[in-house]
């Protein structure tokens, strides 16, 4: 019955669309009360549009109601008798397009800004729209406002709000379904990825700049439709209809409902839209009349203090209490399983392969890489090469610049000088997501997974580079998106089976233990069969036994799976056990390179780790030990029972 729970809200809305006209004509509720219900439906649609932006993509908008104003005024221009005079159903796609275009322009700063800076830009947009755009004579007759007629089908007019409620509910179901399609496809996974960590998302092939802007555009299109619904409910709007306080109310609705929760946001929207009406029309609540804003704010503070995730978190905690007593995911720490052997997916673009390289061309190479942060030279003219089917280690003391070197090679930061080659191709100007598409996979020092997503969803996110369908197909579920998603899920299930994680398939990653998360991260890296794997301290936080298991799996990756590996690691025994070659980075410069056993015995390497005095003492002790002849030990005397008694 899981499928029934997923569609219960659309079913309720469709039932409302059917019953509202009948109940209205039967005299159930007055026209004013139907108007309040219509406004509640439009608030729910508007809140879903903001939830896509804030809850999924993590972009903050504090002027979102101005986008509704854009949709309402455009719908008025299209449908009013003295302007376009076109049907309401023609106005809806026009409002969606205009809302998306305005959001595109507004979202351009999102390519470089986020958080409070972006919120300030949206506030500025709301202010400019209120003071200038919404007062334009063509849009709203100045401050006089514009009339928005109710839809007319042949000779039947939807002048009754109860009749119009049927259309509003159907439109809300459409917006719900579009939102659901977003979350079930690569769009929603990419949005979640960039909200949690843009670097991790980029390592999976997600272009953060493109998808942040795309989130704004889709949200703006939905807000444009919601604005059209809002305007035709009231049948009149002007610049004062879209005040800044309504944008703040939308933010409150989304936060209280639960960021990322469709059902929670809709429940919250109905509550806040009807709360003042309930206080006014229920006699024993008259004493609270006029305090609706204060009470709503108090409920917001209470909800967020007790359940930061809003109503959605409260419901989830209630379900968790009901199933309390089931085994805790963190209680089990299995040995590192055999890693999945995944063939190269068909959806990847054409690229050079390891087999096509000559023996002298490394799979990955960095030439004279230099990275400077202000006055700090983090990496200075460092070069290294990773030959085919080898495990190459990169070690060095803390602060040596190892992770900075990794980030420069993987495209997460642009070096001040130097060149990076992947499969013989210069990728120095390519961003991280483009290098991922060419066959570069990497893990992170702090685990690079989307903690709120399940194990399956993380493996789907990791396959973003092979999700070869467009945005329109994702939003409508028409075209290749369905078949591609089935293939991605089959690959994810195959990887989960290889990892032995079937019971954790639908478990949010953040509920797994640290070691289990490391296993999932390795599975995500391998699921697209990258040509080279960059591992940043994979044994961090592992027990000694798990680290030994990791050594076995790293050799399997090289010998059985044919992967080429570049490894940052502080666990020197692990490095000596698995690495074919070893580089030492100290002070941002390559200090040594060679066979691991030889490199770690060099005095300058020992000095880099332990300091000059300690290194000198070790060298002196070794020299003294070599110069001192080894005396033969005398044979032990055989103890008799009498001798033992003495």
N, C-alpha and C positions, 0 to 999 in steps of 0.2 A: 504493500500500500504506500510505498515511498512516493511513487509517481503521483498519487492522489494528494498527498501533502504538498507537493510542489505546485500544484495547479489550484489549490483551494481558493486563493485570492482571486485569480482570474475567473473562477467559477462564480464566486460571490458577486464580482463586478458584472458579469454577464447576466446573472439573475437579477441584479439591480437594474440593468439596462432593460430587461423584459418587464419587470414589475412596476418600475417607477411610473410609466405612463398610465398603467391601469390603476394604480393606487391614487395617482393625482386626479384622475377623472372620477374616482369613487369618493373624492372629498377627503382623503387621508392627508393630513397636514395642509397648512395654508400655503399660499404662494410665497410668502416671505420665508417660511421654513424650507421650502424646496430650494429657494435661492441660496440659503445658507449651505444646504447640502451640495449644491452645484459648485459653490466656492470651495468647499472642502475637497471636492474631486479635483478641481484645478490646482489647489495647493499640493495635493498628492502628486500630480503630474510634474509640477515645478520642483518639488522636493526630490523626485526621482532623478531629474536632470542634474540637480546640484550634487546628489549622492554619487552619481557617476564620476563627477569631477573630484569631489573631496574624498569619498569613501573608497573609490577604486584607484584613481591616479594620484591622490594625495595633494592636489592643487587647491589652494584656498581662494574662494571668491566671496567677497563681502558686498558685492553690488549686483548679485545675480538677478534680482527682480527687475533690474533695468533691461535685461534681455527679454523678460516677459513683456515689458512695455513696448519693446521693439516689435515683437510679434503681434501684440494687440493693435498697435497703430497701423502696421502694415496690413493686417486683416481688415481694419476699418477702411483703409484706402481701397482695397481690392473689392470689398463687398458693398460699401455704402452706395446708395442710389445716386448721389451727386458726384461720385468718383467712378470707380470701376464697374460697379453693379454686377459683379460676377458671383457665382454661387459660393457658398461657404466651403464646400469640398475642394474648390479650386484654390481658395485662400490658404488652406492648410499646408500644401507642399510649398507654396510661395513663402509662407512664414518660416517653414523649416529651413529653406535655402537662405533666406535673409538672416535668420538667427545664426546659422552656421557661418555665414560670411562675416558678420559682425564679431562672432566669437573667434574666428580666425585672426582678424586684426587685433582683437583684444588679447588673444593667446600668444601672439608673437613674442612678447616679453618673457613668456613661460619657457622659451628656448634657453634662456640664460638665468632667469630669476625664479625663485620659489619662496614659499613661506610668507613672511610678513611683507616683503617687498612686492610680491605679486598681489597680495591682498590690498595693499595701498593703491596699486594700479586699478584694480576693479572698483575700489571706492571712488577713485577719480573718474572712472567711466560713468558710474551712477550719477555723480554730481554734474558732470558735463551734460549727460543725457537729460537730467531734470531741468537744468538751467537753459539749455540751448536746443538740443535736438528735438525733444518732445514738444517744444513750443513753436516749431516751424509751422508756418501757415499751411503748407501742403499736407503735413501729417495730421495736425490736430486743430486747424483753424486758430493757431496761436494758443491761448490759454482757454479758449472756449470749449475745446474738446471735439470729439467726433462720435457719431452714432454708428453702432455696429448692429445690423439687423440680425434677427434669428434666421436660421436656415428655412428655406421654402422649397418643398418638393411638390411639383405640379401646383395644385391649389391648396395643399396642406401646409400650414405654417406651424413651426415649433415655438409659437409664442408662449405657450405654457412652459414654465421651467421644468415641471415634471416630465413633459415630453422631451425637452432638450436634454434632460438627465440621461436618457437612453443613449444619445449620441456621445455625451461626455464619458459615460462609463465604457463605451466601446473604444473611444480614443485612449482612455487610461489603460485598457487592456492591451492596446497596440503598443503603447509606450512601455508597459511592463514587459511585453514579449521582446521588444527590441533590446531592452536592458538585460533580459535573461539571455538573449543571444550573445550579447557582449561578454557576459561572464562565462559562457560555455565555449568560447572560442579563443583564438590567440590574442584577440584584442584585450579581453579582460585579464588574461594572464600577464600580458605585457604591462598593462596599467598597474596591476598589483606589484609586479617586479620593480618598476621604476619608483613606486611609492615606498617600497621597503629599502631598496638600495640600487641606485642607478648603475653603479659599477657592476654589480652582480647581473643585472638585467642585460647590460651590454655584453658581458662575457657569454651570454646565451644567444647573442645575435639580435637583441632588441635595440633599436635606435631610440634612445631616450628622448631626444629632441623632437623627432617625428611623432612619437606616441603621446608626448605631453600636449603637443599642438592638436593632435587628432582627438584627444579627450575633450579639449575645449570645443572643437568643432561639433562633435556629436552632442555634447551637453548643450551647446547653444542652439542646435537644431531642435532638440527636445524642448528647450525653454521657449523657442519661438512658437511651437505648437501649443504649449501650455498657455502662452500669452494670448493666443487666438481664442482658446477656450475661455480664458478669464474675461476677455473683453466682451465676448458674445453672451456670457452669463449676465453681466451687468448691463449690456447693450449700450453703454456709454463709458468712455474713458477720456481723461485729459492728462496733462503732465503731473498732476497731483495724485493720480491713481497709483503711482509706483514709487512711493516714498522710500527713503533709505531704511526706515524701520522695518519694512516688509522684507528687505534683503536679510536683515539680521534675524527676523523671524524664521526665514527659510533655513539659515544656519542652525538655529536652535532646534528646529524640527528634525534636521538630519542628525545632529549630535545626540538628541534624546532618543530618536528611533534606533540609532546604532549605525555608525559609519560602515557602509558596505552592505547593509541589510535592507532589501526591498520591502519585505513585509513590515519590519519595524518602522521604516520611514513612512509608509502609508498610514499605519496606525497612529503614529505621532502627528502626521498632517491632519488627519480627521480630528484628533483630540484638540489641537491648538486652534483649528478653524472653528470648531463648535463649542469650545470651552466658554467663551463669553456669552454665547447664546443660551447655553444651559443655565448659567448663573442668572440670566435675565428672566427666563421663563419658568423656572422651578421655584415655587413660592418660598419653601423653607431655606433656599439659598440666597434670598434677597439681601441678607445681611452682608454677603460678600460682593454685592454689586459695586462695580467701580474698582475692585481690587483684583480683577482678572489678570492684569499684567504682572502685578506683584506676586500673585499666587503661581502663575506660570513660571516666573523666574525662580521662585523657591523650589518648585517641582524640578526645574532644570538642575539646580545646584544639588538637590537631594539625589536625583538619578545619577548624575555624573560622579558624585562623591562615593556612592555605593556601588555603582556599576559604570565604570568609565566607558565601556562599550555600548552603553545605552540599553534600550529595551531588549535588543537582540542578545546582549551578553546576559541579561537577567534570565531570559528564557533558556539560554544555553546552560547556565549554572543550575537552573531548576532541573533540566533533563539530566545533567551530570549527577545531581544528587539522587535522582531516581535509579540510575544504574550504578550507584556506588557499590563497591564490593567486587567489581570486575577487576581482573589483573591490571596493575599499573604498567603502562608502556615503559616507564623508566626502570622498572624493577629488573628487567632482563637485559643482560649485556652479552649478546652472542659473540662468538668468535667471528672475525672478519670473514665473510663468505667468499666464494669464488665470484669474481666480478663478471658482469655480463659481456658476452662476446657478440657485439652488435655489428651487422654488416653496414656498409656505408649507405645511408638513405638515398632514395631516388630523387628527392626534392631539392638536393643541394645543387648550386650552380656548378658549371664545369670549372675544374681547377686542376693544377698540376698535382700529380700524386707522388708519393714517396718512391714508387717503383720507377717513375720516369726520371728520377734524379741520377746523375752520374755519381760514382763513388766519392768524388772529391767535393761534391756540393752538399753542405749540411742541410738538414731539414729546417733548422732555425739558426739564425746567426745575428749577432749584434756587433756593429763596427763603430768603435770610438764613441760610445754613448756618453753624453754629458748632460747632467740635469742640475740646475741651480734654482734654489728657492731664496730669492732675495740675495743676501750676502753669504748664504750657506751653499757650498758646493757638495751636493749630496752624492753625485756620481761624476767621476772625472775620467773621460776618455777610456771607458771600460769596454772590452771586447770579449766575446765568447762565442763558441760554436757548439751546436748539438748535432752530432752525426746520426745517421739513420739507425733506428733500432738500438739505441744506447740510452742508458740512464746517466745523465750528467748532473752532478751535484754542485750547488752554489752555497758555500758556507761563509761564515764570518761572524765577528762579534756583534752584539747589539749596536744598532746605529751605523752599521757599516754601509748601508744603502742597498741591501738585497731586495727588499720589497719595492723600493723606488725603481731599481733596475727591472724588476718584473713588470711593474706598471708601465714603464717606458716600452718594454718589448711587446706587451699585450695591447698597447694603444690607449690605456686609461689616462696617460698623461703624455704630453708632447715634449720630447727632449730638446734641449737647447742646441745640441749638435749630435751628429751621428746618423747611422742608418741601420734599419732592421730589415732582414730578408727572411721570408717564409716560403719554403719550397722553391728557392731560387728566385723569388719575385720580391722586388722592393715594395714593402708595405709601410714605409715610414710615414706616409701621408694618410694612411687609412685609419679610421677610428676603430675602436675595439669591436663594435658589432660587425664591421666588415671583415676584420681578421678572423672572427669566429666563423663566418661563412666560408672562409678559405681553409679552415681545418685547424684552428687553434682553440684548444680548450684549457681552462685553468680553474684552480680552486683558490680559496682565500685563507689568509691567516685566521680571520674571524669567519666562521663558516658561511659560505656564500649560498644561502638558500632563502626562499620566501617562507618565513616561519609560520605565517597565518594559513598558508596553503598546505594541502595534504601531500603525502608522498607521491601519489599519482599526479597531482597537479604540478608539483615541482618537476617531475619527469616530463610532463607535457610542456611546461615553460622552457625546459632545457632543449626541446625540439623546435623552438620557435623558428630556427633557420630553415627548417624543412616544411613549415606550414605554408604551403604554396597556394594560398587563395587570397582574394582581395577583401577590402573593407566592406563593400556592398554585399558580397556573398556571406560574410560573417554576420552582418546586421539582419539580413533577410533569411538566412539559411537556404538560399536558392543558389544552385551552382555547385562548385566542387567542395565547399566547406564541409559538408556532411561526410563525404567519403574520405577526405583527408583526415578529418578528426578521428574517424574510425581507425585509420591506419596508425595515427599517432598513439591512440589508446592501446592498440595491439602491441606496439613497440614498448610502451610504458609497462604493460602487464608482463611482457616477456622479461624486461629488465628487473621488475620486482620479483618475479619468480626466480631469476638467477641469483638475486640477492637473498632470497629466503625471507622476504618481507611481506608475504601475502597478508598476514594479520594486521599489518600497519598500513595497508594500501590507502585507506581513507582517514588515517590519523594525521592531524596537523603536525608538521615537522617540529614545531616548538615544544610539543609534548614528548618528544623522543629524547633519549639520553644523548650526551655529547658524542660518544662513540658511534651511536646509531646514526646521528646526523652526519658524521664524517662518511659513513658508508653510503648514505643517500647522496651526498655531494659527489663522491666518486662515481656513483651510478649515473648521476646527471651529466657529468663530464663525458662519460664513455658512451652515452646513449646515441650520440650522433657520429660515433666512430671518428674522432678527430685525428689528424695526422701527427700532431704533437700535443702533449699534455704537460702543462705547467702547474706544479704542485707547490703551494706555499705552506710549509710546515704541516704536512698532513698528520704527523704523529702527535701534534700538540694536544695535551689533555688526555692522551691515551695511557692506559696502564702498560707496564713493561711487556706483559704477555700479548696485549693487543698490538703493540709496536712490532713485536716479532712476527705476528701474523701479517701485519702490514708489509713487512719486508718480503714475505712469500708472495703476496699479491702484487707487489710492484714488479717482482721478477716475472710473474705470470703476465702482467701487462706487456712487458717487453718481449718475452719469449713466446707466449701463446697468442696474445692478441696483436702482436706486431706494432705496438705503440712506441713512440719515441718520447722520452720523459726528461724534463728539466725540473730539478728538485731543489727547493730551499729547505734546509733542515738543520736544527740545532742538536738533534740526537746523533752524535758522532758514530756510535756503534752501528746505528741503522745505515748511515751514509757509507761507512766502510764495508758494510755487508752487501749493499745493492748497487753502488755506483760504479760505472766503468771508467769515468773520468771525474775530476774534481777541480773546481775553481774556488779560490779563496778571495773574498772581497774585503778590503779593509780601508777605512777612510775614503770610500768611494772609488778606490782603484783596485784593479786586479793585482793581487799580491803573488799568487802562485797558481800554477796549472799543471796537472799531470795525473799519474796514477794515485788513487786515494792513499794507499799505504805509504807512498813516498812523500806525498804532499804534507800529510799531518805530522811527519817527523822533522820537517824543516824548522830550523830555529826561528826564522822570521814569522812563520805561521804560529808557532807556540807563543812567541812574543806578542803577536797581535791579540791572542786570546787571554794570556796570563800576565802580560807585561814584561818588560826587559829584565828586571831582577829575577823573577821567577824562571824565565826562560834560560837565563845564564846559569842559575842554580841547577836546573835540570840537565843542561849540557855538561856542566862540571861533574855532576853526579854520574852521568853516563860514562864520561871519560875516565873517571876514577874507577868505576866498576870494570871497565874493559882492561885497565892497567893492572888491577889486583888479580893475582893468580887464584884460581879456585882450588881450595883445599879439599881433598877427599874426606868424606865423612867416615869416622870409625864405625865398624860394624857394631850394632847394639849387642850388649851382653845378654846372654840368656839367663833369665831370672828363674831361680829355683824356688820352691815353696818356702824353703828356709830363708833364702835371701829376701823374699817378699815379706816374710815375717819380721826380718830385721829392719 
